[in-house]
Amino acid sequence: MQWPATRDRQFATEVLEFADGSEQRFRNFPKPVLRWIVRLDDLDEEELARMESFYAQEQGGFGTFSFVDPWDGTLYEECQFESSHILADYRDIHRGSTTLIIREVR
């Protein structure tokens, strides 16, 4: 992981609106879901190919994998990529980048 990186918490609230205009709200998750935005710059072709291979191995946004939070070292057993595709930007020889968004599965 490279720095700066981002970690945030997502909350999801479902809102039901009734015909009389009143609303009922409830949480979709019992507690917030962690999400990491991993920006990787100045990667060579081999490093980008390994990232693409890992993404494909984990079935993109459909598979799950373990992820260690770089801030506190906590192991999260079930995480997945948030996107259904990976965008690798090859800028020059030995200079590429990508951004991966990983989220905790609930």
N, C-alpha and C positions, 0 to 999 in steps of 0.2 A: 504494500500500500504506500502511496506517496502522499505528501502533505502539500497544500492544505486539503483536507478531506472534510466531509460533513456527516454528522449523525443527527437524526431528528426522530421525533415521536409522532406517530399519526393517530388521530382519533377519528372515529367514524360514528356518526349519529344518523339514525334513520328518522325521518320526519313524515308522519302521516297527517294529511290535512283532510278534515271532514267537511261535509256539505255545509254545515253551519259556520264554517270558518275557524273552528277550534282546531288545535293541533295536539298530537301526541308524539313525544320524542322518546327514543330509547337507543342505547348503545349497541353497536354491532360487535364490539369486542369488550371483554370484561376489563381489560386494561390496555394502555396504549401499545401500539405495534412499533417496534424499532425499525429504522430504515437508515442505510448507509449509502452515501453517494461516493463512489470510488473513482477518482480521476487519475488516469495513468497517462503520463506524457513522456516523450523521448524514449519510446520503446523501439527496439529493433524489430525486424521482420519475424525473427524466431519467437520473441516474447509476445508479439501480437498474435502470431499463429497459435501459441500455447493458450492464450486467453480465448481465442475463437474455438479451439478444440475443447477446452473445458466447458465453455458455454454449450457447445453442441452435445457433449457427453451428458450434461445435466438437463438436456432437452429444453434448452432456453428457459422460458418462463414457466415451464410445466414441471420440471424436476425439482428435487430438493437436495440440499447439501448442508454440511456443517460449516459455520463461520465463526471465527474468533473475533470478538469486538476489540479493535486495536486500542481503544481508550482504556478499557478496564480488564481485558484479558478473559472476559466471560465467553464460554463456548455456547453458541446457540445451535442446537441440534438440527432444527428444521428451518432453513432459509431458502429463498429462491430469488431468481432475477426478476425484477419488476417488469422488464420489457420483453416482448416476444422476439426481439432481434438484437444483435450486437452491431454497433457501428464502429468499425475500425477505420481511422483516418490515416492513410499513408501519405505523409507530407513530403518525404525525401528519403534517401537511403539512410537506414538506421534511425529514422525519426518518424515515429507514428504515435498515435494517441487513441484512447478510447475512454468512455465513461460508462461505468456499470452502476446500476442501482440495485442494491440487495435489500430485501426486506424479510423480516421475521414472519414465519407462517403461523397463523392462529386458526 
